[in-house]
Amino acid sequence: MFRGLGWQTCGPDGLAMGAAMNGAETLVKTLLASGVDTIFANPGTSEMHFVAALDRHPEMRCIL
């Protein structure tokens, strides 16, 4: 079940302060560190967290 974070202060990486980094966020940061700057995505329920993580990184271009 997805629970929204509500109104919280976000850090420079777009995550709520004190929030644990999830697998989707880790994947996006790893891809960026590896030089990947464009992702092709087909969003659905199983990719929701990944697409949300992509939205927090404007340096990653996401093509839907």
Buried (B, 14 or more C-beta within 10 A) or exposed (E): EEEEEEEEEEEEEBBEEEBEEEEBBEBBBEBEEEEEEEBEEEEEEEBEBBBBBBEBBEEBEBEE
